Amino acid sequence: MARQAPVRDVAPTVQRLRLRYAKRGRLRFTSTRDFQRALERALRRTGVPMAYSQGFNPHPRISYTNAAPTGTASEAEYVELAVTSILDPELVRTALDAALPPGLDVLEVVEVRAPDFAERLQASVWVIELPQVEPETARAAVATFLAAETVEVQRLTKSGMRTFDARGPVVRLDVRTGDPEPAGETGTGAPCAILDVVVRHVTPSVRPDDVLAALRLVADLVPPVPSRVTRLAQGPLVADASVGAAMDAVTDPLAPDRSS
Amino acid sequence: MSVESVFPQLEALLPLVSKPVQYVGGELNAVTKPWDSVSVHWALMYPDAYEVGVPNQGVQILYEVLNEHPDALAERTYAVWPDLEKLMRAHSVPQFTVDAHRPVGAFDVLGLSFSTELGYTNMLTALDLAGIPLHARDRDESHPIVLAGGHAAFNPETIADFVDAAVMGDGEQAVLTITEVIRDWKAEGHPGGREELLLRLARTGGVYVPAFYDVEFLPDGRIRRIAPNRPGVPWRVSKHTVMDLDAWPYPKAPLVPLAESVHERMSVEIFRGCTRGCRFCQAGMITRPVRERSARVIAEMVDNGLAKTGYEEVGLLSLSSADHSEIAELAKGLADRYEGTETGLSLPSTRVDAFNVDLANELTRNGRRSGLTFAPEGGSERMRKVINKMVTEEDLIRTVATAYGNGWRQVKLYFMCGLPTETDEDVLQIAEVARRVIETGRKVSGTRDIRCTVSIGGFVPKPHTPFQWAGQLDHETTDARLRKLRDAIRGDRQYGKAIGFRYHDGKPGIVEGLLSRGDRRVGAVIEQVWRDGARFDGWSEHFSFDAWMAAAETAFADSPVDVDWFTTREREQTEVLPWDHLDSGLDKDWLWEDWQDSLSEVEVEDCRWTPCFDCGVCDQMGTEIQVGPTGVTLLGMPVLPVRGEGLLAVGATIGTPVRSGPVEG
C-alpha cells in the first residue's frame, strides 16, 4: 500500500523572478549543488516568501538552468524562483546579494514575463586564461583546431564515458595576449595566452575543458598550470557571430522579460 | 609581523583535486580577525575531512568563544585528502586554515579536537605539512603549542610523544584561561621559553603536559607508577566542567558551509552530561553531572540560529535528548512556533523508555515521519543488565508498537557485539527481538509495509568507564558472532525480508581499542603506521588493519607487550592504568564496584531521580546536577516577523496577490 503524502495548505505561486548571478574568485570552486544549498538558505534568511512543492519532502520551487562546471567562474548564471507574494525585484536582488557570501553575487533580478527561457540560452561566451603559455603557441594550436572538421574528445559524464565532437559547436575561437603575471613570490613573469571562445549549447555540452582537451589532441598544447576559465555571457546567438567582439556573439537573454 | 595567506599557491592546486570547495572556506558566519590585532593565535583542527569536521559543535563553540576574546583569534583547519596532500608536498604548500588560509605553523596554539582516536594519523599529517616537528621534544619557541582536547583526550597517553598538552572536559572556559596564560607570557617577553610556558599551563591544574610526567614500567610490561617530574606540577590533572550552560549559549552564529557536510542541519545542545549509567558509554561517564540548558535559552538559540543560518532543520542535541526535564513543553512550544514554516525539528538520541508518542507527534507535525532510531545496545535481557541499559524487552516492544501504530513505518535498532560476558546466545537474541518487532508492527499497523533495521558494531572498552578493566573481544570471534546473527536474520522466512542488517566488522575496533586504552608505548605504532602511509583511519576505504598490525609488530618488537596485551587482556583491580593520573572525577573504587555489579548483573539507577550513589564526580569536581523544570514558558517569545515584508512591491500585501492570480506551478 502506497503511503499518502500529507495534504497541506500551500500558498500559490503569484510571481516568478529570474536572477542572473556571478560566481567569482575562490567561490568558483562551488558546485551547482553547493550554490543551490547556499541560495535556499539565503532565501530563508532574507524571508523571501517561496512557493513550496507538495509531497513528503516539500521543497522550494526554484529552477536552475545550465550551470557552469565546478572550478569555472561565471558572470552569467541564471535561476528562476516562484514566490507567493508580489515582490519588488530590485529589493530582492539587494537582499539576496547581501545574504549570499561575497563571490556569489546577485547581479540582476527581473520578473518573468516571457516563456521558454531555456531556449534563449543558445550559446556561451567563455574566456580561458592560459598562464605560462606563449600566445604564438596558442595561436598555432587554435589554427589547427579551427581547420579541423571535427575533433573527437572523451569525457566522463553521468552516463559513463562519452565520445563527442568538440569542434562543431565552437562558433569562434580567438587568441589574445594577456598581461604576463608579475614576477615575484607567486607570479613567474611568464607570458599568458587568452582564448575567447563562443560555444553553441548542444548535448552533451562542449565545455571549456573539452576545448582544451581538443587543443591538446590536435596540437599537443599542454598548459603547464591549470587554466582560469570564466563564462562571460550566455544567451541567444546572433546571426553572424564571427563579426565584432566575441562578447557580442550572444544577446541579453533577459531582454524579452524586460521589454514585454 | 603579519602572516601572508597561502591561497595564491593553493589556488593553483585546487583544479586538480576532488571537491575543491572544501578548501576555500567562505562559510557563512566565519570570522577573520586581523593577525596583528591580537596576541594569541589559535588554529583549531578537527582531524578528519572537512565534511565531517565543519559541523562539529565543539570546534564551532571554541571558535566563537575565542574570536569574541579581545586578545585572541581562532581559525579552523581540517585534514586534507591524500590527493591534495601529495600536491601540497610537491609544491611546498603548508597546512593552512580555511578562514584566512594562514599557515598553521605561524599560530601560537594548534588545538585538536579528538572525538575518536582514529584521527591520530591525520594529526601527524597536519603537523608534518605544517612544518611542526612530530615529536613535542623537538619543538622550540617558533612552533605552536600542540594541544589535544575532545573525548579521546581523557587518555592522551598514546599521543604523548606528539602533543605538548591536553585538556579534558568542557573547553569554553579552559581555552580562555590558556589564552590568558599565553598572552601574559608573551607580554613579559617569553620568559623561560617554551618550557616555562608549558609549566605555567601545567600549574593551572587543568592542563596536562605529558613531558612533565615520568611513566615507569614493571618488567612484565605493566605500569609501575606515573609521577610528575617538575615542582609545582600536580599529581593529578582535573577535567573542566562548565556549570551554567545558559551563560554559554554557543554557537550563537553556527557556521554554514558552502560544501555539503555530514549534518545538513543546525544543532542546539539542550543539556550536557548523562547519569543513566550505561557502563559501556565513555561519553556518559566523563561528562557528568547532568547540566540542563533552560527551555527559554534553548528556544532563543533555536530562533536566533535559524535566523542567522537559514537552516531548515534543528537537532536538539544531547546524550539522551528526551530526558530533558522540560522536553515536552519545549517540543510543543517550538512546534507551535514554526508551524507552517517548513522548519523541521529532530531529537537524536532518544531512549526506548523515554520515547512518548505525544513528543514524537509534536516533532513531526509537518508530516515528516521518516524513521525512528533506538539503541537497546544489548540483545538479551541479561546483557542489558550487564551494561546497565535498564530497558526491558517489553519496554522496547511497547515503544515500537506505539511507533508503528502511529504511522511510523521504519524503526532502526542499534546494538553492540562483544560486550563483557557475552555469548553467542546473547547476540542471537537480537534476531528474536527483531522478529517480535516486525510481528508486533504488522499487527498494530495492519500492514506488512513496515521495516526494522538492525545495526550492530563491535564494542570497544574505554578509559574512565566500569569496563576499562574488561578484555575486548577479539575480532575473529566478533565477526563469527555477527555472521551467525546475520544468518539467523536472513534465514527467517516469515520476517527476514522485513529486517535489514547492517554491521561493522571487528577489525577497526581492535585498532580503536589499542589507541583507547594504550599507553605511551603505542605512540611508536601510530608513527610507524603513519610513515607507512596510514591516513583517514575512520574511513573503511582508507583503513588498513594489516598495516596497523605490521606497524605494531615492528614497534613492539623488543617489548613485553603486543596488541592483544592492550586490547583482549582483562586488567586486575590493582593495575596502574595509563590514565590514572587524569581525573575525570569518577572514583576508581566506584568504577571497580560498578564493574563487579555488572558481572553480577546488578543494575544502578539514575541519580537524577534516586539518591546519589557516590560515583565521585560532584564531590571531586565541586559540581552538582542541574535539572529543571524551570517553569518558564515559551509564550513570552516574540512573534516571528511576517516573511518577506521588506521585499514587497509597492502596494502589495502578503497573502493577497494584487495583480495576477496564481500562475501554474
Interface residues (C-beta under 8 A of the other chain):
Chain A: M1 R3 A5 P6 R8 D9 A11 P12 T13 V14 Q15 R16 R26 L27 F29 T30 S31 R33 D34 R37 A38 E40 R41 A42 L43 R44 R45 T46 G47 V48 P49 A51 Y52 S53 F56 N57 P58 R61 T70 G71 A82 V83 T84 S85 I86 L87 D88 L91 V92 A95 A99 P101 G103 E185 T186 V225 P226 S227
Chain B: F7 P8 Q9 E11 A12 L14 P15 L16 P20 V21 Y23 V24 G25 G26 L28 V256 L258 A259 E260 E264 L306 A307 K308 T309 G310 Y311 E312 G340 E342 N366 G367 R368 R409 T447 D449 P641 R643 G644 E645 G646 L647 L648 A649 V650 A652 T653 I654 G655 P657 V658 R659 S660 G661 P662 V663 E664 G665
